Amino acid sequence: MPYRIRVEYGITYRMQSSAEIRSQLKAFGKNLKRARMSRKVTLEALAERANLNIRTLQRFEAGESNVLITTVLRLQRVLGCSWDELMSD
């Protein structure tokens, strides 16, 4: 089973495994880097336009850091790409 089940106050939650989460973070990072490079945008330029630290972007692209939905939306807007382009597996 690739996920865990937790029951709390009579509510059942599906919890993703650590491996599944890492895989999704890696996929997001790969997609982010592909979108950035296809638009010929440097890390420095993206960091400035998205108001993010360069090291944070490097961690996102390496799949080493969680990313907030609001940050994904900001990156999507700055790069002019779709949600699916950044979030597909």
Backbone as CSV, one residue per row, in Angstrom:
resi,resn,N_x,N_y,N_z,CA_x,CA_y,CA_z,C_x,C_y,C_z
1,MET,0.851,-1.178,0.000,0.000,0.000,0.000,0.899,1.244,0.000
2,PRO,0.777,2.157,-0.984,1.664,3.308,-1.094,1.295,4.467,-0.167
3,TYR,0.295,4.279,0.669,-0.094,5.357,1.564,-0.569,4.777,2.889
4,ARG,-0.638,5.642,3.882,-1.089,5.233,5.206,-2.488,5.773,5.444
5,ILE,-3.223,5.105,6.297,-4.557,5.548,6.682,-4.499,5.971,8.142
6,ARG,-5.089,7.091,8.437,-5.160,7.558,9.812,-6.614,7.875,10.110
7,VAL,-7.084,7.457,11.258,-8.448,7.761,11.679,-8.361,8.664,12.896
8,GLU,-9.023,9.794,12.803,-9.017,10.759,13.889,-10.418,11.316,14.043
9,TYR,-10.960,11.247,15.218,-12.311,11.731,15.500,-13.332,11.126,14.541
10,GLY,-13.123,9.849,14.208,-14.057,9.154,13.337,-13.920,9.482,11.864
11,ILE,-12.924,10.302,11.494,-12.701,10.678,10.093,-11.474,9.923,9.600
12,THR,-11.575,9.326,8.422,-10.469,8.575,7.835,-9.711,9.468,6.864
13,TYR,-8.392,9.530,7.031,-7.536,10.337,6.173,-6.594,9.425,5.402
14,ARG,-6.392,9.725,4.138,-5.379,9.031,3.334,-4.128,9.878,3.409
15,MET,-3.056,9.305,3.870,-1.796,10.031,4.008,-0.783,9.457,3.026
16,GLN,-0.197,10.308,2.208,0.785,9.856,1.230,2.055,9.386,1.936
17,SER,2.709,8.421,1.340,3.980,7.952,1.880,5.061,8.981,1.572
18,SER,6.142,8.909,2.308,7.273,9.819,2.081,7.834,9.660,0.672
19,ALA,7.888,8.427,0.182,8.420,8.189,-1.163,7.542,8.834,-2.220
20,GLU,6.224,8.769,-2.035,5.291,9.377,-2.986,5.435,10.895,-2.988
21,ILE,5.593,11.477,-1.833,5.762,12.929,-1.728,7.074,13.353,-2.389
22,ARG,8.159,12.623,-2.107,9.455,12.948,-2.733,9.372,12.856,-4.246
23,SER,8.660,11.856,-4.742,8.497,11.687,-6.187,7.752,12.874,-6.793
24,GLN,6.723,13.338,-6.118,5.968,14.489,-6.608,6.794,15.765,-6.574
25,LEU,7.600,15.934,-5.525,8.468,17.106,-5.447,9.514,17.092,-6.560
26,LYS,10.069,15.914,-6.852,11.041,15.788,-7.946,10.394,16.124,-9.293
27,ALA,9.162,15.630,-9.504,8.451,15.904,-10.757,8.179,17.400,-10.899
28,PHE,7.740,18.053,-9.809,7.499,19.493,-9.853,8.789,20.232,-10.198
29,GLY,9.895,19.861,-9.541,11.174,20.520,-9.792,11.625,20.380,-11.234
30,LYS,11.466,19.185,-11.769,11.832,18.941,-13.169,10.976,19.797,-14.100
31,ASN,9.683,19.866,-13.822,8.771,20.666,-14.643,9.081,22.160,-14.533
32,LEU,9.389,22.609,-13.323,9.728,24.021,-13.120,10.978,24.386,-13.915
33,LYS,11.995,23.553,-13.817,13.243,23.833,-14.538,13.006,23.812,-16.047
34,ARG,12.240,22.848,-16.536,11.937,22.759,-17.972,11.197,24.023,-18.433
35,ALA,10.198,24.461,-17.656,9.427,25.653,-18.016,10.324,26.893,-18.029
36,ARG,11.180,27.012,-17.029,12.079,28.165,-16.938,13.062,28.185,-18.105
37,MET,13.676,27.046,-18.374,14.689,26.994,-19.427,14.083,27.149,-20.819
38,SER,12.888,26.623,-21.031,12.262,26.761,-22.351,11.908,28.213,-22.655
39,ARG,11.773,29.006,-21.608,11.478,30.431,-21.772,12.746,31.282,-21.672
40,LYS,13.890,30.593,-21.553,15.194,31.262,-21.474,15.250,32.275,-20.329
41,VAL,14.762,31.842,-19.171,14.769,32.677,-17.966,15.820,32.114,-17.016
42,THR,16.712,32.963,-16.540,17.726,32.514,-15.586,17.111,32.363,-14.200
43,LEU,17.793,31.614,-13.345,17.349,31.501,-11.957,17.294,32.879,-11.300
44,GLU,18.289,33.687,-11.578,18.350,35.023,-10.988,17.149,35.864,-11.404
45,ALA,16.811,35.827,-12.681,15.678,36.610,-13.179,14.368,36.103,-12.605
46,LEU,14.204,34.776,-12.544,12.976,34.216,-11.980,12.859,34.561,-10.504
47,ALA,13.963,34.468,-9.790,13.953,34.804,-8.366,13.519,36.250,-8.150
48,GLU,14.050,37.131,-8.958,13.698,38.550,-8.823,12.232,38.791,-9.166
49,ARG,11.773,38.241,-10.278,10.391,38.464,-10.720,9.368,37.827,-9.779
50,ALA,9.731,36.662,-9.203,8.796,35.948,-8.325,8.998,36.319,-6.857
51,ASN,9.961,37.205,-6.592,10.270,37.637,-5.230,10.614,36.444,-4.334
52,LEU,11.523,35.589,-4.847,11.989,34.419,-4.112,13.515,34.425,-4.065
53,ASN,14.068,33.727,-3.110,15.501,33.569,-2.984,15.992,32.570,-4.037
54,ILE,17.151,32.819,-4.605,17.701,31.911,-5.620,17.880,30.512,-5.047
55,ARG,18.390,30.406,-3.830,18.609,29.088,-3.211,17.282,28.344,-3.044
56,THR,16.205,29.062,-2.745,14.884,28.441,-2.634,14.476,27.838,-3.970
57,LEU,14.673,28.593,-5.049,14.362,28.076,-6.386,15.221,26.864,-6.725
58,GLN,16.486,26.901,-6.354,17.362,25.752,-6.601,16.841,24.514,-5.870
59,ARG,16.381,24.683,-4.643,15.830,23.557,-3.875,14.538,23.052,-4.505
60,PHE,13.697,23.969,-5.007,12.473,23.545,-5.699,12.831,22.706,-6.925
61,GLU,13.753,23.209,-7.741,14.121,22.511,-8.976,14.787,21.160,-8.700
62,ALA,15.437,21.035,-7.555,16.075,19.770,-7.189,15.098,18.822,-6.485
63,GLY,13.885,19.301,-6.228,12.900,18.472,-5.536,13.228,18.282,-4.075
64,GLU,13.942,19.222,-3.487,14.407,19.108,-2.107,13.569,19.883,-1.106
65,SER,12.585,20.620,-1.572,11.835,21.477,-0.672,10.351,21.490,-1.034
66,ASN,9.519,21.514,-0.003,8.084,21.662,-0.234,7.803,23.051,-0.792
67,VAL,6.740,23.156,-1.546,6.381,24.438,-2.148,4.915,24.723,-1.838
68,LEU,4.635,25.950,-1.448,3.258,26.347,-1.175,2.489,26.541,-2.476
69,ILE,1.198,26.309,-2.418,0.356,26.513,-3.604,0.442,27.958,-4.079
70,THR,0.491,28.892,-3.147,0.585,30.302,-3.542,1.889,30.573,-4.295
71,THR,2.948,29.867,-3.932,4.220,30.022,-4.633,4.143,29.407,-6.021
72,VAL,3.488,28.268,-6.142,3.291,27.658,-7.462,2.520,28.624,-8.353
73,LEU,1.475,29.227,-7.821,0.677,30.178,-8.609,1.509,31.393,-9.019
74,ARG,2.370,31.863,-8.130,3.236,33.000,-8.447,4.215,32.620,-9.558
75,LEU,4.822,31.440,-9.459,5.755,30.980,-10.496,5.038,30.788,-11.827
76,GLN,3.836,30.253,-11.759,3.023,30.065,-12.971,2.769,31.408,-13.654
77,ARG,2.403,32.398,-12.867,2.123,33.728,-13.429,3.376,34.353,-14.030
78,VAL,4.485,34.272,-13.308,5.737,34.880,-13.780,6.240,34.189,-15.052
79,LEU,6.140,32.857,-15.100,6.620,32.120,-16.275,5.613,32.089,-17.416
80,GLY,4.363,32.434,-17.128,3.330,32.393,-18.160,3.028,30.976,-18.601
81,CYS,2.961,30.063,-17.641,2.681,28.667,-17.975,1.425,28.190,-17.253
82,SER,0.962,27.028,-17.636,-0.256,26.489,-17.031,0.073,25.711,-15.761
83,TRP,-0.957,25.501,-14.952,-0.840,24.684,-13.747,-0.359,23.282,-14.132
84,ASP,-0.954,22.731,-15.173,-0.606,21.380,-15.607,0.851,21.261,-16.032
85,GLU,1.376,22.304,-16.630,2.769,22.271,-17.073,3.713,22.125,-15.878
86,LEU,3.363,22.739,-14.764,4.208,22.645,-13.570,3.895,21.431,-12.708
87,MET,2.647,20.991,-12.710,2.242,19.971,-11.748,2.069,18.574,-12.329
88,SER,2.245,18.372,-13.614,2.055,17.035,-14.180,3.180,16.113,-13.742
89,ASP,2.879,14.827,-13.714,3.877,13.821,-13.286,4.855,13.519,-14.382
